[in-house]
Amino acid sequence: MKVSTAIREALQHVHSLGYAHRDVKSENILVRTDSEKSTVITDVRLIDFGIACRLDDDVSRHELCGTPGFIAPETVLRQVEDASKVDVWSLGCVILERSVDECWFEGNWYKVNESLCLQKGGLTTQDFIPLHDAVARSLRLLSRGNASIHTFVEQTLVFDPNLRTSLATLTLEQRPPSRVRRHSTLTENINTTNSKESKIMSPSSVGAFPVMKEKRQQRSNSTRKIVMEPLALPIHAPGVPLPPLSARVPERGNYSTERRGT
């Protein structure tokens, strides 16, 4: 669980400074691998604080910002009470993306989240049923593989931010998969359909994130100068972006409705 643990610690540091990242995704994670063993990760960095906000910023609670596929439900509703919990949800999405088949994530998760973000207000509980189903399908799929991954995602992809784990209480230990619970914010009967599910990419731990094929490295291995003051974590050397699995990478940018004027 090297990558997930490293990012959790980075986010805890950011939150301790009174900020939330708000755009945690694969593209914003840099990894350094061993020069002789490319599968051995030696360093992990969290980057791009372009839409970070202060945890006590009331204006930010009403912004729709982030990247589709990684945006928390309360952000879609523009009802964020604790921006740190938004980062927890996004971290769960990253681990999910890195643990399943590319086509599965694209069709069963990304598009569902994106469709919610594109709706123009007036969202009801009914509108979130597809996302709830996507969480249920994800947990069923992950339960077939590594128990640590299932445990991690189960704690982070919880609809009610008050019930969602904090980074401080996030458990990385393996435990038997539990039945998917209906979240308190969804009161209707949820019909979880038996959709076609694919296999886990690898039974290995989250820490063994695969180095993606060259054709998917849209963000090349070139060095990148990173300036993150005042939220900077120690940067000793440039890293390599952890590429997303989604084929929609060129289109997958973040946005902030108020601050970017869109």
C-alpha positions in Angstrom: 0.0 0.0 0.0 3.0 2.3 -0.5 1.3 4.8 -2.9 -2.0 5.0 -1.0 -0.1 5.4 2.3 2.2 8.1 0.9 -0.7 10.1 -0.5 -2.7 9.8 2.7 0.2 11.2 4.6 0.7 14.0 2.1 -3.0 15.0 2.4 -2.8 14.8 6.2 0.0 17.3 6.0 -1.9 19.6 3.7 -5.0 19.4 5.9 -2.9 20.1 9.0 -1.9 23.4 7.3 -5.5 24.3 7.0 -6.0 23.5 3.3 -7.8 21.0 1.1 -6.3 19.8 -2.3 -9.7 19.3 -4.1 -8.2 17.7 -7.2 -6.7 14.4 -6.1 -6.4 12.2 -9.2 -3.8 9.9 -10.9 -2.4 12.7 -13.0 -1.5 14.7 -9.8 0.6 11.9 -8.3 4.2 11.6 -9.2 6.1 8.4 -8.6 9.8 7.6 -8.7 10.8 4.0 -9.4 14.1 2.2 -8.8 16.6 2.7 -11.6 17.1 -1.1 -11.9 13.6 -2.4 -10.9 10.9 -0.3 -12.5 8.2 -2.0 -10.5 9.7 -0.8 -7.2 8.4 2.6 -6.2 10.9 4.6 -4.2 9.2 8.0 -3.9 5.7 9.4 -4.2 4.6 13.1 -4.5 1.3 14.9 -4.6 1.3 17.9 -6.9 -0.9 20.6 -8.5 -2.5 22.7 -5.8 -4.1 25.0 -8.4 -7.6 24.8 -6.9 -6.7 24.1 -3.3 -8.7 26.1 -0.8 -8.6 26.8 2.9 -10.7 24.5 5.0 -12.4 27.5 6.6 -13.3 29.1 3.3 -17.1 29.4 3.2 -17.1 30.4 -0.5 -15.4 27.2 -1.6 -18.2 25.1 -0.1 -20.5 26.2 -2.9 -18.1 25.6 -5.8 -18.3 22.7 -8.3 -14.6 22.0 -8.8 -12.3 19.1 -9.4 -12.1 16.4 -12.1 -15.1 14.3 -13.2 -14.5 10.8 -12.0 -13.0 12.0 -8.7 -15.5 14.5 -7.5 -17.3 13.8 -4.2 -21.2 13.8 -4.1 -21.3 16.8 -1.7 -19.2 18.8 -4.2 -21.7 18.0 -7.0 -24.4 19.3 -4.7 -22.3 22.3 -3.7 -22.9 21.5 -0.1 -19.4 20.9 1.2 -19.1 21.1 5.0 -15.7 19.6 5.4 -13.4 19.9 2.4 -11.0 17.4 3.8 -13.6 14.7 3.3 -13.7 15.6 -0.4 -10.0 14.6 -0.6 -10.8 11.3 1.1 -13.4 10.5 -1.6 -11.1 11.4 -4.4 -8.3 9.3 -2.9 -10.7 6.3 -2.9 -11.4 7.0 -6.6 -7.7 7.0 -7.4 -7.2 3.6 -5.7 -10.3 2.2 -7.5 -9.0 3.5 -10.9 -5.7 1.8 -10.4 -7.2 -1.5 -9.3 -9.7 -2.3 -12.1 -9.7 -2.7 -15.8 -9.5 0.5 -18.0 -12.8 -0.2 -19.8 -14.6 -1.0 -16.5 -13.6 2.3 -14.9 -14.5 4.2 -18.0 -17.9 2.7 -18.4 -19.0 1.9 -14.9 -17.5 4.8 -12.9 -16.2 7.8 -14.9 -19.2 8.3 -17.1 -21.6 8.1 -14.1 -19.7 10.7 -12.1 -19.3 12.9 -15.2 -23.0 12.9 -15.9 -23.8 14.2 -12.4 -21.3 17.0 -12.8 -22.9 18.1 -16.1 -26.4 18.4 -14.7 -27.5 22.0 -14.0 -28.6 22.1 -10.4 -31.8 20.8 -9.0 -30.3 17.4 -8.2 -32.4 14.9 -6.2 -31.7 11.7 -4.4 -32.9 9.8 -7.4 -30.1 11.4 -9.5 -27.5 9.8 -7.3 -28.8 6.2 -7.7 -26.5 5.4 -10.7 -23.5 6.6 -8.6 -24.6 4.5 -5.6 -24.9 1.5 -7.9 -21.4 2.2 -9.3 -20.0 2.1 -5.7 -21.8 -1.2 -5.0 -20.5 -2.7 -8.3 -17.0 -1.5 -7.5 -17.0 -3.1 -4.0 -18.3 -6.3 -5.4 -15.5 -6.4 -8.0 -12.8 -5.5 -5.5 -14.0 -8.1 -3.0 -12.7 -10.7 -5.4 -9.2 -9.5 -5.2 -6.9 -8.0 -2.6 -8.7 -7.4 0.7 -6.6 -4.4 1.6 -7.8 -2.6 -1.6 -11.4 -3.5 -0.8 -11.1 -2.2 2.7 -9.5 1.1 1.6 -12.1 1.8 -1.0 -15.0 0.8 1.2 -14.1 3.3 3.8 -13.5 6.2 1.4 -16.4 5.9 -1.1 -19.2 6.7 1.4 -21.8 9.1 0.3 -22.5 10.8 3.6 -19.3 12.8 4.4 -20.2 12.6 8.1 -20.0 8.8 7.9 -17.0 8.8 5.6 -13.7 7.9 7.3 -11.2 10.6 8.0 -7.6 10.2 6.9 -6.6 9.8 10.6 -8.9 6.9 11.0 -8.5 5.3 7.6 -7.7 1.6 8.1 -5.2 -0.1 5.8 -5.4 -3.5 7.4 -7.1 -6.3 5.6 -10.5 -7.4 6.8 -13.3 -9.6 5.3 -15.4 -7.7 2.8 -18.8 -6.7 4.3 -22.0 -6.4 2.5 -22.5 -3.1 0.7 -24.6 -0.8 2.9 -27.2 1.6 1.7 -26.0 5.1 2.7 -28.2 7.2 4.9 -28.5 9.9 2.2 -30.2 7.5 -0.2 -33.6 6.5 1.1 -35.1 5.0 -2.0 -34.9 1.4 -2.9 -31.8 0.9 -4.9 -31.9 -1.5 -7.7 -28.3 -2.7 -8.2 -28.3 -4.4 -11.6 -26.1 -7.4 -12.4 -23.9 -5.6 -14.9 -21.0 -7.3 -16.6 -17.9 -7.0 -14.4 -14.4 -7.4 -15.4 -11.4 -9.0 -13.5 -9.1 -7.2 -11.2 -6.0 -6.1 -13.1 -3.6 -7.6 -10.5 -3.9 -9.4 -7.2 -1.0 -7.4 -5.9 -1.3 -4.6 -3.4 -2.1 -1.0 -4.2 1.6 -0.2 -3.7 2.5 -2.2 -6.8 0.8 0.3 -9.2 1.8 -0.8 -12.7 4.0 1.4 -14.8 1.7 2.2 -17.7 2.4 1.4 -21.3 4.2 4.0 -23.3 1.2 4.7 -25.5 -0.7 5.8 -22.4 1.9 8.1 -21.1 0.4 11.2 -22.5 2.1 13.0 -19.7 5.7 12.2 -20.6 8.6 11.3 -18.4 10.2 14.7 -18.9 11.1 16.6 -15.8 8.7 19.1 -14.3 9.4 22.0 -12.1 7.0 21.9 -9.2 6.2 25.0 -7.0 3.8 24.3 -4.2 4.4 27.0 -1.6 3.1 27.4 1.0 1.7 23.9 0.8 5.0 22.4 -0.4 6.0 18.9 0.6 9.8 18.3 0.3 10.7 18.1 -3.3 14.2 16.7 -3.9 14.0 15.6 -7.5 11.4 15.5 -10.3 9.2 12.4 -10.7 7.2 10.6 -13.2 3.4 11.2 -13.4 1.3 8.3 -12.5 -0.8 8.1 -15.7 -4.6 7.5 -15.5 -6.1 4.4 -17.0 -8.9 6.2 -18.7 -8.7 6.6 -22.5 -10.2 10.0 -22.1 -7.0 11.5 -20.5 -6.6 14.3 -23.1 -10.1 15.6 -22.2 -9.9 15.0 -18.4 -9.2 18.4 -16.9 -10.4 20.0 -13.7 -12.6 23.0 -13.4 -13.9 25.4 -10.9 -17.1 27.1 -11.9 -16.7 30.3 -9.9 -12.9 30.8 -9.9 -12.4 29.9 -13.6 -15.4 31.6 -14.9 -16.9 28.6 -16.7 
